[in-house]
């Protein structure tokens, strides 16, 4: 996953983003479709110590997804850690559990394990149905969108009857 980075914060809007990653960063847009900041700007509201914006590519996210689905050869301890992170532990709704970083949806068809998010200038979703070995990644450069709705619909459609 050579295109994924979590640059440390500094006083600039992109943190300590390397020149290589800065060249690949995309322009972010508001929900109304207007350019928002410079390409790669961290337009977030999470300004707590240790937090920042993650930069990745669709290719890297697909690799991460494949690893979580057990489709890649991984170190046994990493495979065990990924499986553990997918286990829901805290109820957050009638059909939702919070896992370590994932949310687990159950009860309406096959179980979906997902994570979605975004900021003022970007939206993202990664979701999977591990039992069916399918997953989807959606990366968008427009803020306050709801890619989880599309991602869930795609997963349900791909999973078949």
N, C-alpha and C positions, 0 to 999 in steps of 0.2 A: 504494500500500500504506500507507494512512494509519493503519491499526490495528496496525501492526507497530513494535515499539520494542525496543531493547536498552539499558535504563536503566543508567547507571553505578552502580556499587556505592557505598553509603555504610554507615553503621552500622546502618541499619534492614533489616528482612527483605524489603522490596520494592525496595531501591535507590532511585534517584531517579525513580520512576514518577510521571508527571504525574497531576494530579487527574482528568483526563478518562480516562486509561487505568486508573487505580485503580478508577473506578466500573464499568468493564467487566470487570475481572479476576474470574475464577471461583474458587469455593472448591475447594481441592485435597483429595484423600482418600487415605488409606493403602490399601495393597493389600487390607486387610480391610474397607474401606468406611467407615472412621471419618474425620470431618473432621480435617484436618491443617493447623494454622496458620490465619491469616486469609486471605481471598481475595487472591490475588496474591503470597503469601509465596514467597520464593526458598528453597526447602528443599533446596538443592543441596549437594554436596560439592566443587564446583569453586570454591574460594575463592582462586584464583590471580589475580594482577594481570592485568587485561584480560579476565577472564571474568565471565560473569553469565548470567542466565536471559533468554531471548527471549520476548516476549509477542507474540502474533499472533491473528488471527481466521481462521476458515475461509475467509472471502471473500478475505482477503489471501493466504493460502496457495494458494488456487485461482488467483489472478492470477499468483503466482510460478510455479506449476506450468505454467500456460498459456504463460507466457513461455519457460520451459525447453523446452517442447514445440514452440516455434516458431509458436505460434498467435496471438501478439500482435505488432503492429508494434513493433520495438525498434531502437534505434540499432545500426548494424552492429558497432561495437566491443563493445557489450554482448552481442550475439548470439554473437559469436566467443568472448568470455570465458565465457559460459554453456556453449557447446559444448566448450570446452577443459576446463572444470571437470568435465565428465561423462566424460572419457577416463580409463579405468583405467590406473594406472601401476605399482602395486606389488601383487604377488600376496599375498593374505592367506588363501587357502584354495584347494582344488583347483578351485573354480568361482567364485572371488570375487577381484575386484581392488579396490584402494583408489584412488579418484580424489581430486581436491583436497578435496572435502567429501562427496562421494557414495561409495557402495559400488556396485560393478557385479557383478551375478550373471549368469552365462552358462552355457550347456551343457545346461540343462533347459528347452527351449523357447525362447521369445523372451527377449532380454536385458532384465533389469530394472535400472534405475538408481534407487537409493533412499537414504534417510537416515531412521534412526529413533533415538529417544532418549527420555529422560524423567528424572525425578528422583523423589524420595520422594512427590511429590504430583501428578504429571502424567506422561502418556505421549503420544508423538506419532510419526507416520509420514507420509512423503511418498514416493511411488514412481511410476515411470513406465516405459512401454515406448515410447521415442521413435519407433522404426520403425513402430509401430502407432498413434501419436498418442493414447495413452490414459494416464491417470494417476489417482491416488487420494490423498486427504489424510485422515488420521484424527487428530483432536485429542481427547485424553481428560483428564479432571480426576481421574484415579485413578493412583496411583503403581505402579511396577514391573509394569506390564502389558506384553504383547508384541504391539503392534499390527502389527508387521511380518509376523507370520504371517497375520493377516487380510488385510492389504494385498496381500501376494503372492498369496494365494488369489483375491482380487477381481480383480487384474490378469490372472491366468491365465484366470479365467472370462470376463472381458470381452474378452480377446484372441481367444477362439474357438478352433476346432480348428487 
